[in-house]
Amino acid sequence: LRGLRNHVSVELNRAEGKVLLRGTADALSTVRASIEALLDEAHANAVQLSLNSAQLDRLLRPQRPDNVLLVRKLQETHEVALTVDREARLLSMRGRAAAVAAAQAEK
C-alpha cells in the first residue's frame, strides 16, 4: 500500500466512522481490496474479555507521566482496535492475530 501513496488520498472522518478514498480506479481497487482483507482479518481475530472493576479502572484511568489512557496506549502500541463496554465490563479487541495476542498479554 505504501507504493500507492502518490495515487490515492485518504480522508478519515472519525465522527461519522467513514474513510474517503480518492484516486485512480486501479489504485483504489488495490487499496480497497487491502482494506477489506485487513477488516476481515480483524473480524476473524476478534476477542472479548470480561473485566473486573480494577481492570476497567486501570484501562480508563489516565496513566502518568503523560496522562494518556491505557486503552489508547494499547491501541497505539499494538495496532489493535479496542472497545470498552463499561456497563457490561467487557473489552473487545480486533486486529491482526499477532497484535491481538500481544495486547492480550498486557493484562
PANUBA-976390 format. One line per 3 residues: their letters; for each residue x, y negated, z negated of C-alpha. Coordinates in Angstrom, 2 decimals. Layout:
<rs>
a> X,Y,Z | ... $
</rs>
This chain:
<rs>
lrg> 0.00,0.00,0.00 | 2.88,-2.38,-0.64 | 3.66,-2.38,3.06 $
lrn> 0.22,-3.81,3.79 | 0.61,-6.91,1.61 | 1.06,-9.14,4.66 $
hvs> -2.03,-7.70,6.36 | -4.60,-7.62,3.53 | -5.62,-10.20,0.95 $
vel> -7.28,-9.15,-2.29 | -9.59,-11.23,-4.47 | -10.71,-9.82,-7.80 $
nra> -13.93,-11.11,-9.32 | -13.92,-9.62,-12.83 | -17.17,-11.33,-13.83 $
egk> -19.08,-9.53,-11.08 | -16.93,-6.40,-11.06 | -16.08,-6.83,-7.39 $
vll> -12.97,-6.65,-5.26 | -12.98,-8.55,-1.96 | -10.53,-7.37,0.71 $
rgt> -9.75,-9.33,3.88 | -7.56,-8.23,6.73 | -7.35,-6.27,9.96 $
ada> -9.62,-3.26,10.46 | -6.72,-0.77,10.41 | -5.14,-2.25,7.29 $
lst> -8.49,-2.45,5.50 | -9.25,1.16,6.36 | -5.94,2.31,4.86 $
vra> -6.37,0.20,1.73 | -9.98,1.28,1.25 | -9.04,4.96,1.53 $
sie> -6.25,4.47,-1.01 | -8.54,2.66,-3.46 | -11.23,5.34,-3.10 $
all> -8.63,8.05,-3.79 | -7.46,6.20,-6.91 | -11.04,5.80,-8.14 $
dea> -11.78,9.48,-7.50 | -8.65,10.45,-9.44 | -9.55,8.11,-12.30 $
han> -13.05,9.58,-12.48 | -11.71,13.15,-12.43 | -9.35,12.38,-15.32 $
avq> -11.90,10.57,-17.48 | -11.65,11.33,-21.18 | -13.93,10.28,-24.01 $
lsl> -12.69,10.25,-27.59 | -14.60,9.81,-30.84 | -13.13,7.17,-33.13 $
nsa> -13.30,6.74,-36.87 | -13.62,3.27,-38.42 | -9.87,2.87,-38.93 $
qld> -9.06,3.81,-35.31 | -11.74,1.48,-33.98 | -10.44,-1.36,-36.14 $
rll> -6.85,-0.72,-35.02 | -7.82,-0.81,-31.33 | -9.78,-4.04,-31.62 $
rpq> -7.68,-6.00,-34.13 | -5.07,-8.42,-32.73 | -1.56,-6.97,-33.16 $
rpd> 1.36,-9.02,-34.40 | 3.54,-10.76,-33.25 | 1.68,-11.68,-30.04 $
nvl> -1.93,-11.24,-31.26 | -2.88,-9.01,-28.32 | -5.50,-6.32,-28.89 $
lvr> -4.06,-2.79,-28.96 | -6.67,-1.68,-26.43 | -5.31,-4.28,-23.99 $
klq> -1.69,-3.26,-24.65 | -2.56,0.38,-23.95 | -4.28,-0.58,-20.70 $
eth> -1.31,-2.59,-19.51 | 1.38,-0.19,-20.71 | -0.19,2.98,-19.32 $
eva> -2.23,1.53,-16.43 | -5.48,3.06,-17.62 | -8.98,1.64,-17.89 $
ltv> -10.25,1.74,-21.47 | -13.79,1.06,-22.59 | -14.67,0.87,-26.27 $
dre> -18.24,1.50,-27.39 | -18.28,0.07,-30.92 | -21.77,1.26,-31.76 $
arl> -21.16,4.88,-30.71 | -17.49,4.72,-31.84 | -16.27,6.10,-28.52 $
lsm> -13.21,5.31,-26.43 | -13.43,6.12,-22.72 | -10.23,6.41,-20.69 $
rgr> -9.88,6.55,-16.92 | -6.80,6.62,-14.74 | -4.15,8.87,-13.28 $
aaa> -3.73,12.14,-15.17 | -0.25,11.28,-16.49 | -1.36,7.79,-17.53 $
vaa> -4.41,9.08,-19.44 | -2.26,11.73,-21.16 | 0.32,9.10,-22.16 $
aqa> -2.37,6.78,-23.54 | -3.91,9.66,-25.49 | -0.51,10.43,-27.01 $
ek> -0.50,6.93,-28.55 | -3.12,7.99,-31.13 $
</rs>
